[in-house]
Amino acid sequence: MINIIEGLSDYGFILVKFISNPSSNYEEKSDGRMSFKTNTNEKTIEIHFNAEVLDFSNFFKDIFGEDNSIESIDLSNFDIHRITNMIKMFANCQKLVEIKGLNNLDTTSVKNMNGMFFYCTSLKSLDLSNFDTSSVTDMNQMFNQCNSLKSLDLSKFNISSVTNMGLMFMDFYNFQSLDI
């Protein structure tokens, strides 16, 4: 188990569940901005952050590399109200079937969601109806390669500031319900 660095609770934490036991070498990724708490019995890792982390681009890929065994992510205890960049935040999480707590995220400050869910080939549904996208300028490839996604709720998306929506729905062909 990795100790939580004191003072790293300004954003709360993200809980990541794996299909198989995660390795315990994530302490190498800790640079004073985040820390990890591994629970091999539950196949989970808690990721704690401090207030300096404002850019979550390529977040899960940067931490877990090519380990595509992430099954679910729980953002229920995570405060992102100051985060501005979510480029490819969940990109390449090919085994990811569930993201809990998306409806609680305050995305008011986010400007870039380029490729946010890119190549999340196992996601079946996303409810993004509570996302405040009024500041977002880039949604390029946001759902590209999400070919298992059957239900997507974008009913409250404000795209008035968006300047790039290229390939936003590329290879998005299995959907049954698209609420816009």
N, C-alpha and C positions, 0 to 999 in steps of 0.2 A: 504494500500500500504506500502511496506517495502522500506526504504531508501537504496540506493546503498552506500556501504561503499567506501569512497574516496580512490582512488588508486587501485581499483580492476578491472582495465580494461586492464591489460597486455595481457590477452587472448581473450578479447572481451567478448561475451556472447553467451549462447545457449538459444533459444526460444523454449519452450515446450508448445504445445497446447493439451488441454484435451477435452474429449468427454463431460464432465459436468464440472461445476465450480470447480476449485481446492480449497482446503482448504487454509486458510491463516496462518497456523502454521508452515511454513517452516523457519521462522526466528530462530526457535530453532536449526535448522541445521547449522546456520551460526557460524563459529568458527574463523572468521578473514580471512579465505582463500576464502570464497565465500559469496555472498549475493543474495537475492531474491527480485524481483519486481513483484508483482501479479497484473494482470489486469482481474478482474472477468467479465467485460463486454465482453472481447475477449476470455475468458477461457484460458488465457496464463500465464506463469511464465517466466520471464527472469532470467537466472542464470549467475551472473558475478563472475569471478575468479581473483585471483592474481597469480603471477609467481611461487609461492611455490607449486602449485598443479601439480605434474608430474605423478601421478598414478590415473587413471580413472577406476580402477577395480570395478566392481559391482556398478558403479556410479549411475545409475538411481534407482536401487533397494535400495541402501543406503539412497538416498534422499527421495524417494517417497514410500518406503516400498512395501507393497503388493497392492498399488493403481495401478491397471492395466488399468487405463482410459486414458493413454497417447495416443493421436491419431497421432500427428506428432511432429517431432523434426526438428528445423532449425539450422543448424551448419554454415550457410553462414557467420556469423560474429564471427567465433570462430577460433583461431589460436592455433594449437596443435603441432607446429614444435619441441617443446622440450619434449613432452609427450612420455614416454617409455612403459607404461603399459595400455592396453585397455582390460584386462581380463573381460569378461562378461559386457562390458560397456552398452550394450542395452539389456542384458539378461532379460527375463521374461516380456518384454513389449508386452504383448499378444494382445493388441488392436492397437498397432503401425502399421499404414499403409504407412507412408511416412517419410523418412529422407532426408531433403533438405540439399544441400551443401556438400554432401559426396565427390563430385568431386573436391572441393576446399581444402580438407584437406591435409596437408603436413605430411605424416606418416613416413618420413625418419628415425626418432629416435625410432619408436615403435619396441619393441622386442617381445611383447607377445600379441597375439590376440585370446587367448584361449576363446572359448565360446562367442565371441564378439556379435553375433546375436542370441545366444542360446534362443530357445523358443519364438522367435518373430513370432508367428503363424499367424499373419495377414499381414505381409509384402508380397507384390506381386512381386516386382522387386528391384534389387540392381545393381547399376552401380559402381563398384569398380575399373574401368579400370585406374583411375589415382592414385590409391594407390601405394606407393613405399614400397614394402614388402621385400626389400633386406636385412634388418636387423632383420626381424621377424624369431624367432626360434620355436615358438609354435602357431599352428593353430588348435589345438585339439578342436573338437566340435564347430568350428567357426559358422557353419550354422545348427547345430543339432536342430531338431524339427521345422525348418522353412518350415513347410509342405504346406504353401500357396504360397511359392515363385515359380513363374513361369519363371522368367527371371533373370539371374545372369551373369554379365560380369566381368570375372577375366582375361581378355585377356593380361594384362600387369603385372600380378603377377610374381614376381621373387621368387621362392621357394628354391633357392640354399642354404640358411642358415637354412631352416626349418628342425627340427629334429622330430617334433611330429605333425602328421596330422590325428591321430586316431579319428574316429567317426566324421570327418569333415562334412560329408554329411549324417549323420544318419537321417532317417525319412524325407528325402528330395526327395519326390517321385512325386510331382505334376509339377515339372519344365518342361517347354516346350523349353527353350532356355538357354543353358549353354555355354558361350563363354570363352574358355580357350586357 
